[in-house]
Amino acid sequence: MQVDSKPVRIGIVVGEVSGDILGTGLIQSLKKRYPNAVFEGIGGPQMQALGFNSLYDMEELAVMGLFEVLARLRRLLHIRKQLVEHFIANPPDVFIGIDAPDFNLTLEKKLKQADIKTVHYVSPSVWAWRQKRVFKVEQATNLVLCLLPFEKQFYDKFSIPAEFVGHTLADQMPIEPDTVGARKKLNLDAGKPVLAVLPGSRNNEVKLLLEPFLQACELLAESIPDLQVVIPVANAKRHQQIESWLTQHPQLYSLTLVDKQSRDVMTASDVILLASGTATLEAMLCKKPMLVAYKFTALTAMILRRMIKMAYFSLPNLLAGEKKVTELLQEQVQPEVIAVELKRLFSQDNSELINLFTELHQQLNCDADERAADAVQRLLEA
């Protein structure tokens, strides 16, 4: 607890919806320790609802892929330059970059060089690709907060301060999902099969994945005619993007769009089809069988294939240490392939997979917000 009248100032930058969730939980826990703390930087709507002062729209940072970033590079560099100048002129007591490593690590490095304490929350996948980034992490941060236990083990090899905190989603979500209650909340027929479809929260993800996903739904509906397909939409821009696409393709299988409520939709489902990312962790915590897919633009994919050194890319498989859910990447993301795999998931016994997901949930259920706030407090008071 702070002992003087001067409020603690904490800078935070997040780049997407998953970061907004983590930032919200961290702010709530830090406010218990520092009730008068001031939070500013870049945050999403949940963080802003807690009084966070967002200097830019979080959507500006929500870019994936090498060449996709290049198209926005000038704007991204401008925002980062302005943030560096702002935080150096108005130094926070600590700066916390949440995920978005390509943006945040450089920002953190510049602030650390100006004697501002820095934390990177959500380890970049240095254990999987571009492993030399671990040295950039060391130069940029005073502390890394890891969501996954094997990440801390990796940093320990390099003597880089890191703490495993677990994941706030594992703390928030019940061990036993209330599927019936979620279907009632969403006005879905409790007796008919439900497929949740999550094509991503970024513009490029939806652009590349929506069409094969929905074409697969149309094929699947031929063998499961009473199928209920539900898409939770991350924000107003994605809603407009998906509705625009559906207007141009009225022949495709009918579905229900739900604003936000991704957790309710996944809880209500029997099977989930989704883009790789944090949503795969949430799907695992909902104890649902899933098919994970991802696509980059052709040029980005060609370069990344030479750099990636991991056998799996979805969080459930990474946590399990073996292939437990099917992953489709790039040219594998075909409607026919997706439909066949989804039909298999709907028809088979998934109890073994659900038991594994329950075990993994319990491992990550560590009171992450409090553990992360404890680590930040120790750094602040060191």
Secondary structure, DSSP 8 states (H G I E B T S, - for coil): ---SSS--EEEEEE-SHHHHHHHHHHHHHHHHH-TT-EEEEE--HHHHTTT-EESS-GGGG---SHHHHHHTHHHHHHHHHHHHHHHHHS--SEEEEES-HHHHHHHHHHHHHTT--EEEES--STTTB-TTHHHHHHHH-SEEEESSHHHHHHHHHTT--EEE---HHHHHS-SS--HHHHHHHTT--TTS-EEEEE--SSHHHHHHHHHHHHHHHHHHHHHSTT-EEEEEESSHHHHHHHHHHHHH-TTS---EEEES-HHHHHHH-SEEEEESSHHHHHHHHTT--EEEEE---HHHHHHHHHHB--S--SHHHHHHTS--SEEEEGGG--HHHHHHHHHHHHHS--HHHHHHHHHHHHHH-S-HHHHHHHHHHHHHT-
